[in-house]
Amino acid sequence: MPEFLIEFINNLNEKTKRILENFENKEINKLYEKLFPFYWIDHDIENHDPTQEVIAIDSSRGHCPTNNGGFFFVSRAMAYGNQKKYKEVYTDFDFSNVKTQSDYIGRVMEWTEHSVAIQAIKKGFTKYVLIDGSIYGRLSHLPMELNLDNNKGFMIQYFETYLNLLDICKKKKIPLIGISKESRTSFFREFLIKQILKSKISNSQLLNKLLSEALDFPKNAIKLAKSTKDDDIILLTEELIARKPDSLLILNNAHHAGYTKPLILGGSARWRRAEKKIKVDSKGYIESSFPILSEDIKFLNQAKKIITKMLDFPSIVSFHILPILADTPLRIDIPSWYFGIDRRLLDVGWPEVVNLDLSEILKLISAGYCGLGNYNIWLTAVDNEVRLSRKDFEELYLKKFEEIIGKKATPRGYRRVRYP
C-alpha cells in the first residue's frame, strides 16, 4: 500500500462535507438559477471554414537563478499568420525576490506580445489580431516601481507600448481580440450578484455602500450584510467576497452551448483612486509610485506623460462563450471602440450589459474552434511555434549567456536537463 494513503483518506473524509458544499452550493445556485437565463444566449458552434485573415500572438519564456543571487531570463513572442512570422525577443539579467521575478517576467512576456503585434501592423497587417490572454487584465495593472536592480521603471515602458498598440489598432480599425482559456475572472458573477442584490435592497445608498465595502473591506461588508438580517443578502455578500470564477457559475447553470450577454467593463476601485490622485497631483503620484526613479527629471516627465495618457484607456467589452457542454468557457475581450462605443475605462463603474452585434466575432471563434484539444487553431499554431523548451533554453540561451560572463551561471542546486 502506498505511503500515507490511509492518512490521506482519513483527512479527505474529514473535509468531504465542506468540499461538496463548495462544489455544489445549492442555496446560492438557487439564486443564480432565477437570473442566469436572462443573460445567457444559446448558440451552437457552426462549421465555418477558417478563411479570415488572422494574426495570432503568443509568447514563451525561460528563466533560471544564477549563482550570485540574481536571475537570467528570456522572453520571446511571435505574431503568426497570413503565411508570415514576426518575432520579438527580450533577455536580461537582474536581481530581485522570487515573487517579483515571476510578476516581472509575466509583464515582459505581455510587453513582447504588444511589441510584435505593432511590428506586424506596421508591416501591413490590418485584419484580426488575436492575443492569448485578457486585454482587460493588462489594463488593470497600476504603474509602480519594481523591486529590481536594473529595470525599476519597466512598467512605464510596458504601458507606453500597450498604449501604442491600442492607438494604432483604433486608428486602423483593426479588431484586437483577447481569448482566454479557463480564465479566473469573476466579472459576470459580480454582475449577477449586483442584479440580485438590487432586487432585495430598495435603499440604493445601502446597496452602493455594500458593494463598495465588498471590494475593499470584506469584513465591513459582512458586518453590513448581517445588519440587514436577510439570509440571502448575507449569502450573496459572502459569494461576492469569495470571487469564485465565472467558469464555475457557467458550467453549473448552462444547459446548452452558448454565450453570456456582453458586458462593458470599467476601471477597478484601485484605478479610480489612482485617477483622483493623478488629476490632482500627477507629480506627487509618480513620486509615491516610483520613489527612487522619480528623482530623475527625465524619467519623471516621461512617466507623467504616459500615466496621464493611461487615464484615457478604452473600456472593454467582454463575454464568455461555452463552445460545447463538454468544454470549459472561453473569455473574449474586445476594446469598446470596435463596436462604436466611445467610453473610457474610467467612465464605467460596475459591469453593464450592452446590446451588440457579435455575429462577426462569433463566426471567427467558430472558425477557429476545433474541439477540446484545440480551442483556437490560430493560437494553437503560434503556441507551437513560439514555445521554448527547457532543453533549448539551457543549451542555446543559457549557454550563450555563460559564454558572455565567462563561467557557469547557475547555482549548485540547479539541475539542468540531461538527455542520453
Buried (B, 14 or more C-beta within 10 A) or exposed (E): EEEEEEEEEEEEEEEEEEEEEEEEBEEBEEBBEEBBEEBBBEBEBEEBEBEBEBBBBBBBBBBBBBEEEBBBBBBBBBBBBBEEBBBBBBBBBBBBEEEBBEBBBEBBBBBBBBBBBBBBBEEEBBEBBBBBBBBBBBBBBBBBBBBBEEBBBBBBBBBBBBBBBBBBBBEEEBBBBBBBBEBEBBBBBBBBBBBBBEEEBEEEEBBEBBBBBBBEEBEBBBEBBEEBEBEBBBBBBBBBBEBBBBBBBBBBBBEEBBBBBBBBBBBBEEBEEBBEBBEEEBEEBBBEBBEEBBEEEEBBEBBBEBBEEBBEBBBBBBBBBBBEEEBBBBBBBBBBBBBEBEBBBBBBEBBBBBEBEBEEBBBBBBBBBBEEEEBBBBBBBBBEBBEBEEEBBBBBBBEEBBEEEEEEBBEEEBEEEEEE
